[in-house]
Amino acid sequence: MSEGTSLGINQRFFPFSVLSENRTEPFTPDLEAAAVFALAELDRDKGGGLLMKQPEEKVTFIAKTGYPLWLCPWREIGLVFDGLNQNHYTLPYSAIPDVNVFMENLKRASRTLETYLAFSVDSTNYFESSTEEKSLVANGLMREPQFLIEFEEYRREAANSDQGNSSWGLLTPTINESNISSQVRDIENLHRSLRGNIETLTNGMKLIDRTSQQYMKELQAKAKTIKNEFDVRIKEEETIVAPRINQLKDDHDFQMATLAKSFNKRLLPIQNEKAKLEKSREHAVARLEECKVQANKHAEANQRAAEAKWKEKADKTRKELSEIEKQLKQTEKALKDLEEQRTLETFKLKEDLETKVKEARKSLLELEASRDAKILIQTQEAEKLEKQSQQITDQIAKTIKLQEAKVSEFENLGVKRDLGLERSLLYYVPFYVICYELELKKRYVVLPPSAVSTVGVFTKLKGILGMAKIKNLLVPRFKTFTSLVDSILVLTAQNAVLETELKELGAKNNILGADSIRGEIKKGLELLKTEGWLSDKEFAAIEQRIG
């Protein structure tokens, strides 16, 4: 099948073998066929046995086969699909509540402050409690990062269908362009849905911010209006209340003055009495001192009668002084009691004034309390609105971030799209299938795309040790493509249809089926021996098998 066939499928073919970095010699088709034949012979069971001769395997066919891979353009990338549909990719995503319903409710609620306040309460946890984890299964999609890296590298070497693929046996894809288009539509629909959610949610955030700011300003304006209206009423009331309060204060001042005069009048005789007693105490102290001096003086003069008289006078003076001290304490207590009474009377007058002023200001206090309560309601509504709006926008922002992260994953679903890639391409990965037959049993071996080595020191050492050097000639190039080709062995064991197709392709494209190809293999074996890959003994044994 080639490009421009009746099916109209554009085909590309990867090379089976490329030169490794350390190899300069060309690797021609006859060398490739000879190398594969030699490897097939080395792996063939030769039979044998000590007691009973075991039959040896027969190589039924050796065929170069193509594993189909679709490359489908989508947006800025190319999606790679497994033509045999062995692989699939599960794309998880968060299914959020209907953003269009949310947006519709938001627009309708934004018309009035009351409906918007109710909406903000009802929608506080709209995007937090209803998120559901879902997944999209894309059948055939090959998304493994290492595979995409290797595919990107490998496809630079791909050739068109008219550049040497006539000897290939191409496996028939089990998924066609229609199947792939369906998978791509599912991916596109999910991608569009996620992008649509992001756009709608972003607009929703802007509308919430705009509406919240509008109504918060409206609530703040209402609070200011309430304050201004009450300030006017309070000022008017103050013009009525102020004269009453001034009169109460004047009355209070008069009462305080009257109280002061009354207490001063009562205080004066007590203070005069205290002053007299203090003077009497001074005189008594002085007389007592004089009595002591005179008594001592007469005692020294041995005038006992005089001394006794002065001592008698001293005792009398002491009694007078004690009485004076007693009267002074009583006077001071009277002063203290009077002062405490004055303090109590003063406090009572002040308390009475405060009570009357409070009563006089009662109407003002009621106006101020009503003003503060109404302003508080507006302030609390504004704060509540701001808090709930912020909570909703935070949840929306978090949802947008999750949706954006999921959208960004779509960029990694495939490889970079080449210019001019407008429709699907069908790539074929080459591998050799070797079929061995022993009685009624068949065994398959596959050789993946490889790099061609040169005979190095390590390879020569293997020859010295008696190991087959030819096994180092073809080194698998790509880990993921090797795994993909190896999976054919499992698939054929499970899928009789595929095994039948593989056998038919093998029989049709068997490199051992034509004399001309056998001649090329012999030529190639000679070159491999010359390069040092085959010993004389190995060459002779393998050449003999060609016939």
SEDO-741268 format. One line per field, with one value per residue (C-alpha): x, y, z. Coordinates in Angstrom, 2 decimals, decimal comma. Layout:
N
x	(X ...);
y	(Y ...);
z	(Z ...);
END
This chain:
547
x	(0,00 1,50 0,74 -2,05 -3,80 -7,54 -7,85 -6,13 -3,99 -0,65 1,93 5,40 7,97 10,58 13,96 14,78 18,47 20,65 24,38 25,61 27,96 31,04 30,22 31,34 30,82 27,48 24,87 23,23 19,97 21,93 23,89 20,65 19,05 22,21 22,46 18,83 19,25 22,40 20,65 17,70 20,04 21,87 18,58 17,19 16,93 19,34 17,83 20,33 20,17 22,35 19,96 17,29 17,82 15,56 14,30 15,58 13,50 12,86 12,79 9,40 9,85 11,77 9,77 10,15 6,86 5,37 3,58 1,01 0,97 -1,38 -0,29 -3,36 -3,15 -4,99 -4,54 -0,80 0,25 0,08 -1,58 -0,09 -2,48 -1,61 -2,84 -3,46 -5,25 -3,16 -2,70 -5,01 -4,67 -6,92 -7,15 -8,52 -10,29 -12,49 -16,14 -17,29 -20,90 -22,51 -20,74 -23,42 -26,12 -23,89 -23,32 -27,03 -27,90 -25,17 -26,43 -30,00 -29,02 -26,85 -29,88 -30,61 -28,63 -31,07 -30,95 -27,19 -26,78 -28,94 -26,93 -23,62 -24,87 -26,26 -23,19 -20,50 -19,58 -20,91 -17,56 -16,11 -18,59 -19,72 -16,47 -16,47 -13,44 -14,03 -11,84 -11,76 -10,42 -8,80 -8,52 -5,30 -3,72 -0,02 0,82 3,79 6,40 9,39 7,54 6,69 10,31 11,48 8,71 9,70 13,29 12,39 9,93 12,66 14,03 10,71 10,45 7,47 5,82 7,64 11,10 11,83 9,01 7,88 9,28 7,43 4,45 2,16 -0,12 -3,67 -4,68 -7,59 -8,57 -9,15 -9,32 -12,99 -12,25 -9,42 -11,57 -14,10 -11,39 -10,05 -13,55 -13,90 -10,56 -11,52 -14,90 -13,29 -10,64 -13,25 -15,38 -12,46 -11,47 -15,10 -15,27 -12,13 -13,49 -16,92 -15,43 -13,02 -15,93 -17,82 -14,96 -14,90 -18,68 -18,54 -15,74 -17,56 -20,95 -19,50 -17,66 -20,82 -22,99 -20,31 -20,12 -23,90 -23,93 -21,20 -23,19 -26,27 -24,26 -23,01 -26,55 -27,85 -25,08 -25,75 -29,52 -29,11 -26,45 -29,01 -31,66 -29,14 -28,01 -31,60 -32,26 -29,09 -30,40 -33,40 -31,49 -28,51 -30,47 -31,93 -28,48 -27,04 -29,84 -29,15 -25,48 -26,29 -28,53 -25,78 -23,23 -25,60 -26,17 -22,43 -21,84 -24,61 -23,17 -19,73 -21,06 -23,02 -20,05 -17,69 -20,07 -20,11 -16,39 -15,27 -16,14 -14,59 -11,38 -11,35 -11,75 -8,91 -6,68 -7,42 -6,68 -3,41 -2,39 -3,37 -1,32 1,69 1,36 0,87 3,95 5,93 4,72 5,51 9,02 9,41 8,21 10,81 13,57 12,54 12,12 15,62 17,02 15,54 16,57 20,16 19,80 18,37 15,17 12,80 9,61 10,07 11,01 7,78 5,70 7,11 6,59 3,02 2,52 4,05 1,58 -1,29 0,01 0,27 -3,38 -4,31 -2,21 -3,89 -7,29 -6,25 -5,01 -8,30 -10,27 -7,98 -8,72 -12,42 -12,08 -10,08 -12,63 -15,39 -13,46 -12,96 -16,61 -17,65 -15,30 -16,64 -20,18 -19,22 -17,69 -20,83 -23,05 -20,86 -20,92 -24,68 -25,06 -22,79 -24,65 -27,94 -26,63 -25,49 -28,87 -30,73 -28,34 -28,71 -32,46 -32,30 -30,06 -32,26 -33,70 -30,19 -28,94 -31,81 -31,04 -27,32 -28,07 -30,49 -27,91 -25,10 -27,34 -28,42 -24,86 -23,65 -26,18 -24,88 -21,27 -21,86 -23,69 -20,75 -18,21 -20,30 -20,68 -16,95 -16,08 -18,53 -17,60 -13,93 -14,67 -16,55 -13,84 -11,14 -12,98 -13,44 -9,75 -8,81 -11,19 -9,75 -6,23 -7,19 -8,91 -5,90 -3,54 -5,68 -5,79 -1,99 -1,76 -3,35 -0,19 1,70 -0,68 1,35 4,33 4,92 2,84 4,78 3,81 1,64 0,25 -3,44 -4,67 -3,68 -0,52 -0,03 3,48 4,88 7,49 9,64 10,53 11,57 9,46 11,19 8,88 10,28 8,38 8,90 6,44 3,06 4,37 5,32 7,58 8,02 10,94 10,93 13,81 13,06 14,47 18,22 21,47 24,24 27,49 31,06 33,39 34,97 37,28 34,42 32,97 36,33 36,69 33,34 34,69 37,80 35,58 33,63 30,51 28,67 29,83 26,98 24,58 26,28 25,73 22,10 21,44 17,80 17,54 14,44 13,19 9,51 9,53 11,27 8,49 5,88 7,34 7,77 4,08 3,35 4,40 1,83 -0,82 -0,45 -0,83 -4,11 -5,45 -5,83 -6,78 -3,55 -1,48 -3,11 -2,35 1,22 1,70 0,19 2,41 5,40 4,73 4,27 7,33 9,66 13,24 14,05 11,39 13,22 16,53 17,57 17,17 19,06 21,89 21,84 21,96 25,01 26,68 25,86 27,22 30,52 30,68 29,82 32,62 34,98 33,99 34,70 31,17 31,26 33,98 34,83 33,03 29,90 29,94 30,18 27,35 25,03 25,79 24,98 21,47 20,71 20,86);
y	(0,00 3,38 7,07 8,07 4,72 4,41 4,75 8,11 7,42 9,20 6,68 7,06 4,38 4,39 2,81 -0,49 0,17 3,27 3,60 4,04 6,90 4,64 3,07 4,61 1,63 1,56 -1,01 -2,09 -4,08 -7,28 -6,77 -6,20 -9,34 -11,35 -10,10 -10,96 -14,40 -15,05 -14,04 -16,28 -19,24 -18,61 -18,57 -21,67 -24,77 -27,27 -30,29 -32,87 -34,92 -37,64 -40,59 -39,63 -37,41 -34,33 -32,73 -29,30 -26,24 -25,07 -21,41 -21,06 -17,42 -14,24 -11,15 -7,44 -6,19 -2,78 -1,90 0,86 4,15 7,01 10,65 12,86 16,70 18,44 22,12 22,77 19,16 15,76 12,91 9,43 6,48 2,80 1,30 -2,05 -0,37 -2,07 1,16 3,76 6,84 7,87 11,62 12,50 15,81 17,51 17,80 21,02 22,23 23,85 27,18 28,50 27,97 29,72 32,62 32,91 32,99 35,55 37,88 37,62 38,15 41,16 43,31 44,28 44,42 42,13 39,37 39,67 39,31 36,18 34,82 35,39 33,36 30,52 30,26 30,33 26,65 26,20 25,16 23,51 20,79 19,63 18,76 15,25 13,41 11,98 10,71 10,50 7,29 7,83 4,41 3,92 7,20 6,79 9,43 7,94 10,78 8,62 7,18 10,68 11,76 8,73 9,12 12,77 11,68 8,68 10,41 12,73 9,62 8,49 8,04 8,27 5,10 5,26 5,06 1,39 -0,32 -2,84 -5,79 -4,95 -6,76 -4,13 -5,02 -3,82 -1,13 -2,18 1,47 3,68 7,42 7,44 5,79 8,24 11,21 10,12 9,96 13,36 14,84 13,62 15,19 18,42 18,55 18,10 20,67 23,14 22,48 23,16 26,30 27,42 26,88 28,96 31,80 31,76 31,56 34,40 36,56 35,47 36,61 39,98 40,35 39,39 41,89 44,61 43,91 43,55 46,84 48,51 47,29 47,83 51,45 51,58 50,25 52,70 55,53 54,44 54,47 57,96 59,15 57,72 59,49 62,82 62,57 61,69 64,35 66,97 65,60 65,30 68,87 70,06 68,11 69,48 73,03 71,99 69,94 72,28 75,03 72,40 71,00 74,47 75,21 71,95 72,82 76,32 74,79 72,39 75,16 77,09 74,04 73,41 77,01 76,82 73,56 75,12 78,10 75,85 73,65 76,60 78,09 74,84 74,35 77,73 77,27 73,81 75,12 78,01 75,50 73,43 76,52 77,34 73,82 73,77 77,04 75,60 72,48 74,63 76,54 73,30 71,76 74,87 74,89 71,19 71,83 74,71 72,49 69,88 72,48 74,04 70,66 69,65 73,00 72,76 69,16 70,16 72,87 70,25 72,29 69,43 71,38 73,55 70,53 68,80 71,84 71,94 68,21 68,61 71,40 69,22 66,43 68,86 70,24 66,73 66,12 69,39 68,42 65,01 66,64 69,08 66,16 64,39 67,47 67,93 64,39 64,99 68,25 66,57 63,79 66,39 68,06 64,73 63,77 67,13 66,75 63,26 64,59 67,37 64,84 62,71 65,72 66,86 63,38 63,23 66,59 65,45 62,14 63,99 66,29 63,33 61,65 64,80 65,46 61,87 62,20 65,48 63,85 60,76 61,80 62,52 59,14 57,39 59,20 58,36 54,71 54,47 56,10 53,74 50,67 51,54 52,37 49,10 47,15 48,71 48,18 44,56 43,94 45,43 43,35 40,21 40,90 41,48 38,31 36,09 37,54 36,96 33,40 32,74 34,34 32,39 29,16 30,23 31,14 27,74 26,05 28,06 27,07 23,39 23,72 25,58 22,91 20,28 22,29 22,61 18,80 18,66 20,22 17,11 14,61 14,45 15,74 19,10 19,52 20,02 22,71 21,27 18,45 18,86 15,27 11,99 10,16 6,42 5,56 2,05 0,88 -1,84 -5,06 -8,49 -11,49 -14,85 -17,85 -21,19 -24,42 -27,65 -30,36 -28,60 -25,85 -22,39 -19,92 -16,27 -13,95 -10,24 -7,87 -4,18 -1,08 -1,10 0,80 -0,92 -1,23 -1,79 -4,51 -3,13 -4,46 -5,87 -7,61 -9,14 -10,33 -12,13 -13,91 -15,02 -16,40 -18,38 -16,21 -15,11 -11,60 -11,10 -10,61 -7,24 -6,00 -4,83 -2,90 -1,91 1,88 2,83 1,38 2,14 0,97 -2,23 -2,80 -2,02 -4,59 -7,16 -6,83 -8,44 -11,79 -11,48 -10,18 -12,99 -15,52 -13,87 -12,88 -15,61 -13,11 -11,20 -14,38 -15,46 -12,10 -12,23 -15,69 -14,58 -11,50 -13,64 -16,13 -13,35 -11,30 -14,11 -13,06 -16,73 -17,18 -15,91 -17,08 -13,49 -12,58 -15,71 -14,55 -11,14 -12,86 -14,89 -11,72 -10,03 -12,94 -12,63 -8,94 -9,69 -12,23 -9,71 -7,11 -9,66 -10,35 -14,02 -16,55 -18,97 -21,73 -19,62 -18,45 -21,97 -23,24 -20,35 -20,28 -23,97 -23,21 -20,91 -23,74);
z	(0,00 -0,92 -0,63 -2,94 -2,88 -3,23 0,53 0,34 3,43 3,71 4,85 6,34 7,07 9,79 9,01 10,65 11,00 11,24 11,74 15,28 16,10 15,98 12,60 9,31 7,03 5,15 6,10 2,87 2,51 1,79 5,01 6,93 5,51 6,18 9,77 10,50 8,89 10,94 14,17 13,26 12,75 16,01 17,93 16,21 18,38 16,82 18,57 19,84 23,01 24,52 24,78 22,29 19,27 19,48 16,27 15,36 14,66 11,15 10,17 8,50 7,49 8,18 7,24 7,67 9,11 9,86 13,10 12,42 14,33 13,49 13,83 13,99 13,97 16,79 17,58 17,94 18,44 16,80 18,68 18,29 18,26 18,45 15,19 16,88 19,75 22,43 24,38 25,83 27,98 30,85 31,27 34,73 35,29 37,86 36,84 38,47 38,89 35,86 35,47 33,10 35,73 38,27 35,88 35,09 38,80 39,42 36,68 37,89 41,53 40,69 39,87 43,49 46,70 48,50 45,88 45,63 49,40 49,32 46,37 48,16 51,13 49,01 46,77 49,45 48,95 45,41 43,91 46,99 47,84 44,40 42,61 41,14 39,78 36,30 33,49 29,72 28,23 24,84 23,21 21,31 22,45 23,26 25,82 27,71 27,81 26,91 23,93 22,64 23,01 21,04 18,45 17,93 17,32 15,18 12,84 11,50 9,77 8,29 4,53 2,18 0,88 -2,48 -0,88 -0,45 1,42 -1,18 0,77 3,99 5,33 6,83 9,70 9,16 11,69 13,89 14,37 11,37 10,83 11,77 15,13 15,77 14,77 17,37 20,05 18,99 19,12 22,70 23,56 21,80 23,52 26,93 26,11 24,86 27,94 30,29 28,38 28,38 32,15 32,62 30,49 32,17 35,66 34,90 33,76 36,88 39,11 37,38 37,74 41,43 42,09 40,20 41,80 45,29 45,00 43,72 46,59 49,20 48,08 48,19 51,77 52,76 51,17 53,11 56,34 55,55 54,74 58,01 59,93 58,24 58,81 62,47 62,97 61,88 64,24 67,07 66,53 66,60 69,78 71,36 70,91 73,02 75,57 76,05 77,99 80,29 81,00 81,54 84,03 85,83 86,03 87,32 89,98 90,85 91,16 93,46 95,62 95,80 96,86 99,45 100,76 101,01 102,96 105,30 106,04 106,41 108,96 110,93 110,48 111,87 115,62 115,60 114,03 116,58 119,38 117,94 117,78 121,45 122,53 120,61 122,37 125,75 124,97 124,18 127,48 129,42 127,85 128,69 132,35 132,67 131,44 133,89 136,76 135,92 135,85 139,18 140,85 139,80 140,89 144,43 144,68 144,04 146,72 149,09 149,43 149,81 150,44 147,40 145,34 146,42 145,54 142,00 141,53 142,71 140,21 137,49 138,21 138,00 134,71 133,29 134,10 132,37 129,33 129,16 129,22 126,50 124,30 124,80 123,76 120,70 119,53 119,90 117,94 115,14 114,94 114,66 111,83 110,07 110,46 109,11 106,12 105,36 105,57 103,18 100,77 100,86 100,32 97,43 95,83 96,23 94,50 91,62 91,28 91,33 88,59 86,44 86,83 85,86 82,92 81,74 81,94 80,09 77,40 77,11 73,77 72,48 73,68 71,94 68,70 68,96 69,77 66,85 64,57 65,66 65,35 61,80 60,76 62,29 60,24 57,01 58,07 58,99 55,71 53,80 55,76 55,31 51,60 51,22 53,15 51,27 47,89 48,68 49,71 46,47 44,30 46,16 45,37 41,75 41,49 42,89 40,43 37,54 38,55 38,59 35,22 33,76 35,08 33,38 30,13 30,17 30,29 26,84 25,40 26,51 24,93 21,75 19,79 18,20 15,08 11,86 9,39 6,67 8,79 8,02 8,14 9,72 8,72 9,09 10,26 10,19 12,70 11,09 12,86 11,73 12,61 12,69 12,77 13,97 13,54 15,44 14,49 15,03 17,31 16,17 17,95 17,08 17,67 16,84 16,19 16,98 15,21 15,83 15,58 13,62 15,56 14,50 15,72 18,88 21,56 23,61 20,56 19,70 23,29 23,01 19,91 21,78 24,53 21,96 22,05 18,91 17,97 15,53 18,47 19,13 15,57 15,95 19,16 19,91 19,57 21,50 24,76 24,12 20,50 21,57 24,13 21,47 19,06 21,84 22,64 19,26 20,75 23,53 21,16 18,68 21,48 22,44 19,03 16,43 13,72 14,21 14,23 10,98 9,40 10,67 9,14 5,82 5,70 6,67 3,92 1,37 2,36 3,46 2,68 2,16 -0,48 -3,57 -5,07 -5,74 -2,07 -1,02 -3,23 -1,52 1,89 0,85 -0,36 2,90 4,95 3,10 4,04 7,70 7,84 6,28 8,91 11,63 12,81 11,77 12,32 9,51 11,35 11,96 8,34 6,98 9,20 8,40 4,67 4,47 5,77 2,83 0,32);
END
